[in-house]
Amino acid sequence: MRDRTSAILCFGLVALMFGLPAVIWAIFLPSLRRGLPNPIPPYERILLEIAVLCGRWKWLLALPVGGLGLLFTIAELTRSPQARR
Protein backbone atom coordinates (compact mmCIF):
# COMPACT_ATOMS: atom_id res chain seq x y z
CA MET A 1 0.00 0.00 0.00
CA ARG A 2 1.35 3.40 -0.89
CA ASP A 3 2.08 6.01 1.73
CA ARG A 4 -0.54 8.41 0.40
CA THR A 5 -3.26 5.77 0.54
CA SER A 6 -2.22 4.78 4.06
CA ALA A 7 -2.34 8.39 5.23
CA ILE A 8 -5.80 8.89 3.72
CA LEU A 9 -7.08 5.71 5.38
CA CYS A 10 -5.64 6.73 8.78
CA PHE A 11 -7.23 10.19 8.66
CA GLY A 12 -10.47 8.67 7.33
CA LEU A 13 -10.61 6.28 10.29
CA VAL A 14 -10.13 9.13 12.75
CA ALA A 15 -12.86 11.16 11.01
CA LEU A 16 -15.18 8.17 11.07
CA MET A 17 -14.56 7.56 14.78
CA PHE A 18 -15.53 11.16 15.57
CA GLY A 19 -18.28 11.62 12.98
CA LEU A 20 -20.23 8.39 13.27
CA PRO A 21 -21.39 8.85 16.88
CA ALA A 22 -22.44 12.43 16.14
CA VAL A 23 -24.54 11.30 13.17
CA ILE A 24 -26.13 8.43 15.10
CA TRP A 25 -26.97 10.63 18.09
CA ALA A 26 -28.40 13.32 15.79
CA ILE A 27 -30.72 10.75 14.20
CA PHE A 28 -31.84 8.91 17.33
CA LEU A 29 -31.71 11.59 20.04
CA PRO A 30 -35.13 13.11 19.25
CA SER A 31 -36.81 9.71 19.50
CA LEU A 32 -34.88 8.86 22.67
CA ARG A 33 -36.10 12.04 24.36
CA ARG A 34 -39.67 10.81 23.95
CA GLY A 35 -38.76 7.64 25.82
CA LEU A 36 -37.27 4.30 24.95
CA PRO A 37 -39.56 1.93 23.10
CA ASN A 38 -39.87 -1.42 24.75
CA PRO A 39 -38.16 -3.40 23.27
CA ILE A 40 -35.68 -1.34 21.24
CA PRO A 41 -35.55 -2.58 17.64
CA PRO A 42 -32.39 -4.60 16.94
CA TYR A 43 -31.02 -2.20 14.29
CA GLU A 44 -31.37 0.75 16.69
CA ARG A 45 -29.65 -1.17 19.47
CA ILE A 46 -26.74 -2.06 17.17
CA LEU A 47 -26.33 1.52 15.95
CA LEU A 48 -26.49 2.94 19.48
CA GLU A 49 -23.92 0.41 20.71
CA ILE A 50 -21.61 1.35 17.82
CA ALA A 51 -21.98 5.01 18.80
CA VAL A 52 -21.11 4.21 22.43
CA LEU A 53 -18.11 2.11 21.36
CA CYS A 54 -16.77 4.87 19.11
CA GLY A 55 -17.42 7.43 21.84
CA ARG A 56 -15.40 5.46 24.37
CA TRP A 57 -12.46 4.51 22.17
CA LYS A 58 -12.12 7.49 19.84
CA TRP A 59 -9.51 9.35 21.89
CA LEU A 60 -7.48 6.23 22.55
CA LEU A 61 -7.40 5.36 18.85
CA ALA A 62 -7.22 8.89 17.45
CA LEU A 63 -3.75 9.66 18.76
CA PRO A 64 -1.85 6.64 17.38
CA VAL A 65 -3.83 6.47 14.13
CA GLY A 66 -3.48 10.21 13.57
CA GLY A 67 0.23 9.91 14.29
CA LEU A 68 0.53 7.12 11.74
CA GLY A 69 -1.30 9.24 9.19
CA LEU A 70 1.08 12.10 9.88
CA LEU A 71 4.10 9.82 9.47
CA PHE A 72 2.76 8.44 6.18
CA THR A 73 2.13 12.00 4.96
CA ILE A 74 5.68 13.04 5.83
CA ALA A 75 7.03 9.91 4.11
CA GLU A 76 5.09 10.75 0.94
CA LEU A 77 6.22 14.38 0.95
CA THR A 78 9.89 13.54 1.51
CA ARG A 79 10.04 10.86 -1.19
CA SER A 80 12.28 11.79 -4.12
CA PRO A 81 10.56 12.75 -7.40
CA GLN A 82 12.10 9.74 -9.17
CA ALA A 83 10.60 7.33 -6.64
CA ARG A 84 7.13 8.85 -7.13
CA ARG A 85 7.04 7.79 -10.78
C-alpha positions in Angstrom: 0.0 0.0 0.0 1.4 3.4 -0.9 2.1 6.0 1.7 -0.5 8.4 0.4 -3.3 5.8 0.5 -2.2 4.8 4.1 -2.3 8.4 5.2 -5.8 8.9 3.7 -7.1 5.7 5.4 -5.6 6.7 8.8 -7.2 10.2 8.7 -10.5 8.7 7.3 -10.6 6.3 10.3 -10.1 9.1 12.7 -12.9 11.2 11.0 -15.2 8.2 11.1 -14.6 7.6 14.8 -15.5 11.2 15.6 -18.3 11.6 13.0 -20.2 8.4 13.3 -21.4 8.9 16.9 -22.4 12.4 16.1 -24.5 11.3 13.2 -26.1 8.4 15.1 -27.0 10.6 18.1 -28.4 13.3 15.8 -30.7 10.8 14.2 -31.8 8.9 17.3 -31.7 11.6 20.0 -35.1 13.1 19.3 -36.8 9.7 19.5 -34.9 8.9 22.7 -36.1 12.0 24.4 -39.7 10.8 23.9 -38.8 7.6 25.8 -37.3 4.3 24.9 -39.6 1.9 23.1 -39.9 -1.4 24.8 -38.2 -3.4 23.3 -35.7 -1.3 21.2 -35.6 -2.6 17.6 -32.4 -4.6 16.9 -31.0 -2.2 14.3 -31.4 0.8 16.7 -29.6 -1.2 19.5 -26.7 -2.1 17.2 -26.3 1.5 16.0 -26.5 2.9 19.5 -23.9 0.4 20.7 -21.6 1.4 17.8 -22.0 5.0 18.8 -21.1 4.2 22.4 -18.1 2.1 21.4 -16.8 4.9 19.1 -17.4 7.4 21.8 -15.4 5.5 24.4 -12.5 4.5 22.2 -12.1 7.5 19.8 -9.5 9.4 21.9 -7.5 6.2 22.6 -7.4 5.4 18.9 -7.2 8.9 17.4 -3.8 9.7 18.8 -1.9 6.6 17.4 -3.8 6.5 14.1 -3.5 10.2 13.6 0.2 9.9 14.3 0.5 7.1 11.7 -1.3 9.2 9.2 1.1 12.1 9.9 4.1 9.8 9.5 2.8 8.4 6.2 2.1 12.0 5.0 5.7 13.0 5.8 7.0 9.9 4.1 5.1 10.7 0.9 6.2 14.4 1.0 9.9 13.5 1.5 10.0 10.9 -1.2 12.3 11.8 -4.1 10.6 12.7 -7.4 12.1 9.7 -9.2 10.6 7.3 -6.6 7.1 8.9 -7.1 7.0 7.8 -10.8 
